[in-house]
């Protein structure tokens, strides 16, 4: 008998996850798997780490948003074993599901997990935390998460850019000084926004220059937006970002495997859309093929 842990976030999915719990357990209790349920809720006094420490699971399936997946991965990485991870996206943006052949349809998602096909996926390590697809800082790092989802679906990049421009006073007042050391070079400057990413989509916005092969190349992308000298330069920066024109003088774009980042400002970071703290010194490195995640391998191109 194999053991499977089912992590259900009752907050995401508009409460639908709770209603689907029995059906999920039934569909995942196949192929000789016994399912244990861990409910993510404000009332649960038991830690996920205790579940993983006390039982060696063959498979861990999480149902929720990217934040639930981030928490799951971080706890799994603390264990001495590496269970296969299954992800059933039921959050708002579900950015990570756009990177791999995953499904937001519960029936199809369970089928993918039960098929047992996996890929080994790289993680980013941010000091003592892990992230799946993006670590970012700056006022506009919250833009995509605050833009109305219906507007993003209808207008796409236009909604993103319009919201960013509406926050211009706040953005220009939130610059921070960074010193970045990579394997190849050291540089520093005043920046409005920065991201270390390995994703086809961030906050529901597709990154046109990325492909599936880029996700598996053993490198992450570093993007920094310099503080403009004149307010009228903001428009050209926004256009350059939307068109992926990284030769713009206000943009720093690199492929990196590791980096040390120092800042003297009180710079707050987000990791996969969740609060990542405000460290003054950051050590970033890639953990190649750190986890095995269930996917529909027939759809990988």
KAWO-V135719 format. One line per field, one symbol per residue. psi: psi as a letter, one per 20 degrees, with the letter a starting at -180 (. if undefined). A space follows every 10 residues. Layout:
psi=???
This chain:
psi=pqpppoopoi grjkihgghi gggggghilr kkpppppopo riioipqhhh ghhipnqhpo ppobahhggg ggghhhiiri rnqppqpnpk bghlghhihr mrqipgghgh ggghhjprqp qqqppndjqq qghppqrqhj iighhipphh hghgichggg gggghhjggg ghikqqpqpp oahhrprrap qhqqpoqmqi ppkippohiq rhhhhjjjqr ppppoqpqhq hiihghgggg ghjknjjpij pppqpqhrqp ppqirmopqq okiqpjamqi ppopqpnplh qppprnihjp .
